[in-house]
């Protein structure tokens, strides 16, 4: 397999730097079990926390298809993401990481997988080969938005025309703006669209929530039902109104949201009396949220 893009990464950290850094991290005693084997570590969330949203985007293998579906775990680390995907039936999984010792450890744990030591910004694979690509924290491990853009572009290069790229990262206004700007450009140039999801359970603890973004061709993404939770709607609206993921005061938070929707006085009285807020369908459309500066 060969890459169609230049491997000279003049901007940002070198491949050698990242390889040495992550090998050092995974060699620490804290990353090892008592018997010396590599411990399982999850960035951001466990598979069980991710599964309810992820399930609708997972491609299903057609038993009559000539070629099997192929998934890529980009920056696999010591997560059990690939293991769980394998158990769900995605049998051809390529686990990519830049740390050589980590891959040796993981290959003993997952003999059914393919392993590739590579930089996520420059993958030595042909274009359009993966049906689904996962990034769980790899964008966060890069040192700049310029490097993150290179990684997203590279993942999309390797994605099949009907594939999906799923990225889970820290939730912040800056990361939302970064993804929104990328989608804004890609939608005009190559027809890419995005679905945004907030993973978490408590809108008051938004600092612990995570951002899941699904990228794919607009027509492909339209084939999936875009169901957003009340948490996703509330936090995205909060960011649009205040520029922060954190709520300063519950009552202020409700009032800002009500004012933005121009809810009738009767509904405002309902909120002030402690009753539930109006139907979530009255919240601003997510498309509207992301056409405005965050």
N, C-alpha and C positions, 0 to 999 in steps of 0.2 A: 504494500500500500504506500502511496506517496501523496504528498501535499501539493496543492496547486498554488500555494501562496509562499511568499518570501519568508524565510525563517530568521531574517536579520531583524531582531527586535531592538532597535536603537533607543526607543523611548521606554522608560520604566526599568524595573529590576530585571537582572539577567536570569536565564533559566538556571544557571549554576547556583545563583543565590537562593532561589526558591527551593531547589532540590536539597541543598545543604540545610536550609532552615527547617524544612519539614521532616527530613531524616532525623535531625537533632531533636525535634519535638517528639516524634514518635518513638525515639530511643529512650526517653526519660522513664524513670521508674514509675512515675505516676500514670504512664500510659500502658503499663504492663500488669498482668495478673500475677498472683503469687508464684505461679509455676513458670513465669517468664514469657508466656504467650501474650500476644497483643490484645489489649482490652478493647471492648467495643465502646466507641464514643460517638455520640450523636450531636451534630451541629443543629442548633435551632429547635428541632422537634423530633419526636420519635415517628416511626412509620405509622403507628396506630393513630397518632394525632393528625397526621397528614392524610391518611387513607380516605376519610369521608369526602374530602374535596377532590383528591387525586383520582378516585375511582372512575369518575365520569370521563376523564381524559385518557385513560389507559387504552391503547389499541388492543383489539381482540384478534387473535390469530385465526385466520380463515383456514380450515383444514384442507381446503382444495388448493390453497395457494402454492405456487411452485417454490417460493422463497420464504423462509421464516422471518418473523418480525425481529428486528435487532434494536436493542436498547443500549444506551451509553450512560454510564454513571461517571460524570465529569468531575474529577477531584473526589474520588470515592472515599479516601480516608479509611477509617476503621469502622464506618457505619454498617449497619445491617440492611440498608436500603436495597441493595442488589439481591441479597438473600431473600428478602420478602417478595421482591418482584419475581424472582425465580420461582418461588413457591406459588405465585399466582399464575404462572404459565408463560412468562416471558423468558424463554429458554436460552436465547442468544443474547448475552449481556457482555458488553465490553466495559471493563473497569479501568478507568484512566486515572493516573496520578503521576506526580513529578518526583515522588520520593521512592527511590529504588528499594530500600530495605522494607518499607511499608508494603510494597507490592509483593515482595517475597513472603512476608508474613501472611498477607491476605490470600495468596495463591494456595497456601496450605489449608486455609479455612474454606475456600470456595473453588474446588477443583473443576467445577462445571463452568466456570467463567473464563473469558478471555481477558488477558491483562496487557495493558499498554502503558509503558512509561513515556509520558509526553507532557508538554506544556499545553495547558488548556487554551492558550492564545495562538497556538500553532500546531494543529493536530496532523500527524502524518497519515491521513486517510483520504480516500477519494471523496468527492463532493456527493451529497444527497444519499448517504448510505444508512443513516439511522432513522428508525421510525419514531423514536422518542429519545430525548436527551434530558437528563436530570442534572441540575446543579443545586446542591444543598450546602450553601456556605462558601462555595469556591469564589464567587464574585467578591465576597467580603474579605477574602484572603489576599486580594490584589491591592497594590499600593496606590492606585489612582483611577479616576474615572476614564482616563484615556486607555488604560490597560483593560478595564472592564468592558469598554466598548469593543475593543479588539476581540475579547473573549466571546461576547455575544455575537458579533459578526461571524466569528469562526464556527460557533455552534450552529448558526443558521446556515452556513455554507455546507455543513455536514448533514443537515436535516433533509429528509426526503420531502418531496412536494406535498405529501399528505401527513407529514409528521408534526409533532408538537415538542416544544422546548419548555420545560418546567423549571423555574428558578425560585428557590426559597432563600430569603436573605433577611437581614435586619430590617425592621420597619422604621422608616424615618422620612420626613418630608423631602430630604435631599435625595434619598434613594428612589422615592416615587417620581420626583422631577427628572432624575437621570433616566429611568425606564420610560417615562412619558416622552422625553425628548428623543430617545432612540426610536420608539414606536412611531412618533410623528414623522421622522425621516424615512423609516423603512416602509411605512404605509404608502408613501408617495413613490418610492423607488421600486420596491419589490412586492408590495401588497400585503405586508405583514400587519396583523392586528393583535390585540392583547386582551386577556381577561385578568382582572385583579381580584385577589382574595386576601383577607386578613385571617390568619390562623391564631386562635386564642379563645378565651372564654369570658373574660371580664373586661368590659369597656373602661373600667376605672384603672385597670392595670395594663394599659396599652403599651407600656414600656417593655412588657414581657411578650407582646404579640409579635408575630412574624409576617412578612410579606411574601405571598406566593403570586408569581406572575407567569401566565401561560402565553407563549408566543407561537403563532402559526399563521399560515396563509389565511386571509380573511374568510374565504369560502370554507376552509376546513374548520376554522374556529366557530363559524356560524352553525355548523352541524352539531355542536355541543350545546346542551342547555346551560345557559349562564345563570345559575342560581346563586345569589349573594345572601349571606347571612345578615342579620340586623347589626352584628358587630362590624362587619365590613362596611356597611352603609354608614353607620354612626361615626366610625373613625375616619373614613375617607372624607366625610362631610366636615368633621372637626378640623382636619388638616386644611381643607379648602378655606374654612372660615377663620381659623386662628393661626395656621402655620405650624401647629404643634400636634403631636400624637397624644399628648397628655391633657386630661381635663383638669382645669383649675378648681372648678366648683360645679357640682352636679346641676344646680338650678341654673347657673349661668350657661352651662353647656346646653341645657334644654331650650333656654330662651333664645340663644343664638340660632339654634337649628330652626326653631319656630319662626323667628323673624326672617330667616333666609327663605322660608317657604311661603311667607305671608299667610300663615294659618289664621283662619277666622278667630275672633275673640272667644267664641264658645269653646273652641279646641284649646286655646291657651288657658282658659279657666279650668278645663278638664285636667290639664297638666298640673296647674297650681294646686288643685284639690287632691293630687296624689294619684289620680287615675292614669291608666295607660295612655301613651301618646297615640296620635292618630295612626291609621294604617301605614305600614312602612312603604307601601306603593306611592305614597305622597312625597317621599323623599326625592331629591333631585336625581335625575338619571345619571348613571355613572359616566356616560359619554360626555355629559355636560361638565361633570367635575373635572375631567381630564382634558377639556379644551381650554381650561383656565390655568393661569399661572399658580403653582402651588406655593 
